[in-house]
Structures are given as structure tokens and as C-alpha cells.
């Protein structure tokens, strides 16, 4: 998996990242933020377990933590 973004940042002078790319569409950004907040604040899995999974996924995909 590549860590090089395929899209340009919507924010001039800022490197492309998931957040700066989503700035192209405020509606997409708002929907993502709502989904992400729900993911972390609700569910049967404890937040500590979710964080461990997030860290392991980052390591496996070599995303640079």
C-alpha cells in the first residue's frame, strides 16, 4: 500500500493528507467526521481495543504513525 496521496491538497501550501484532501468537499469532510466520531464513541468494542487496532493497522500498512 502506498502512502503517497493520489490527490492534491485543497489547502495551498499544505501537504496532501486525508484531511487536506477532504477539504475539496466540505460535505464529505462533515460526513467523515460524523462517522469517525460515532466509530470512536459508540459500539461494543472498548476504546482501548480500538486504539490498539488502529496502531497495529498503522504499523502493518507502514503509514508512519
C-alpha positions as a Markdown table, in Angstrom:
| # | Residue | x | y | z |
|---|---|---|---|---|
| 1 | Unk | 0.0 | 0.0 | 0.0 |
| 2 | Unk | 1.4 | 3.4 | -1.0 |
| 3 | Unk | 1.4 | 6.3 | 1.4 |
| 4 | Unk | 1.8 | 8.8 | -1.4 |
| 5 | Unk | -1.5 | 10.6 | -1.9 |
| 6 | Unk | -3.0 | 10.4 | -5.4 |
| 7 | Unk | -4.9 | 13.7 | -5.0 |
| 8 | Unk | -3.7 | 17.2 | -4.3 |
| 9 | Unk | -4.3 | 19.1 | -1.1 |
| 10 | Unk | -7.2 | 21.6 | -1.3 |
| 11 | Unk | -5.2 | 23.9 | 1.1 |
| 12 | Unk | -2.5 | 25.9 | -0.7 |
| 13 | Unk | 1.0 | 25.3 | 0.8 |
| 14 | Unk | -0.2 | 22.3 | 2.8 |
| 15 | Unk | 1.0 | 18.8 | 2.0 |
| 16 | Unk | -1.7 | 16.3 | 0.8 |
| 17 | Unk | -3.2 | 14.3 | 3.6 |
| 18 | Unk | -6.6 | 12.7 | 4.2 |
| 19 | Unk | -7.7 | 15.9 | 6.0 |
| 20 | Unk | -6.4 | 18.4 | 3.4 |
| 21 | Unk | -7.7 | 16.3 | 0.5 |
| 22 | Unk | -11.2 | 16.2 | 2.1 |
| 23 | Unk | -11.2 | 20.0 | 2.1 |
| 24 | Unk | -12.1 | 19.8 | -1.5 |
| 25 | Unk | -15.7 | 18.8 | -0.4 |
| 26 | Unk | -16.9 | 20.2 | 2.9 |
| 27 | Unk | -19.9 | 17.8 | 2.7 |
| 28 | Unk | -17.6 | 14.7 | 2.5 |
| 29 | Unk | -15.5 | 16.1 | 5.4 |
| 30 | Unk | -18.5 | 16.6 | 7.6 |
| 31 | Unk | -19.9 | 13.1 | 6.8 |
| 32 | Unk | -16.5 | 11.6 | 7.5 |
| 33 | Unk | -16.1 | 13.5 | 10.8 |
| 34 | Unk | -19.5 | 12.3 | 12.0 |
| 35 | Unk | -18.8 | 8.7 | 11.0 |
| 36 | Unk | -15.4 | 8.8 | 12.7 |
| 37 | Unk | -16.9 | 10.3 | 15.9 |
| 38 | Unk | -19.5 | 7.6 | 16.0 |
| 39 | Unk | -16.9 | 4.9 | 15.5 |
| 40 | Unk | -14.9 | 6.0 | 18.5 |
| 41 | Unk | -17.8 | 6.9 | 20.8 |
| 42 | Unk | -20.1 | 4.0 | 20.3 |
| 43 | Unk | -20.1 | 0.3 | 19.9 |
| 44 | Unk | -19.4 | -2.9 | 21.7 |
| 45 | Unk | -15.6 | -2.7 | 21.4 |
| 46 | Unk | -13.8 | -0.8 | 24.1 |
| 47 | Unk | -11.9 | 2.4 | 23.1 |
| 48 | Unk | -8.6 | 1.0 | 24.3 |
| 49 | Unk | -9.1 | -2.0 | 21.9 |
| 50 | Unk | -10.0 | 0.3 | 19.0 |
| 51 | Unk | -6.8 | 2.3 | 19.6 |
| 52 | Unk | -4.7 | -0.9 | 19.7 |
| 53 | Unk | -6.2 | -2.0 | 16.4 |
| 54 | Unk | -5.6 | 1.5 | 14.9 |
| 55 | Unk | -1.9 | 1.4 | 16.0 |
| 56 | Unk | -1.4 | -2.2 | 14.6 |
| 57 | Unk | -3.0 | -1.2 | 11.3 |
| 58 | Unk | -0.7 | 1.8 | 11.1 |
| 59 | Unk | 2.3 | -0.4 | 11.7 |
| 60 | Unk | 1.2 | -3.1 | 9.2 |
| 61 | Unk | 0.5 | -0.6 | 6.5 |
| 62 | Unk | 3.6 | 1.4 | 7.3 |
| 63 | Unk | 1.7 | 4.7 | 7.5 |
| 64 | Unk | 4.4 | 6.4 | 9.6 |
| 65 | Unk | 2.4 | 6.7 | 12.8 |
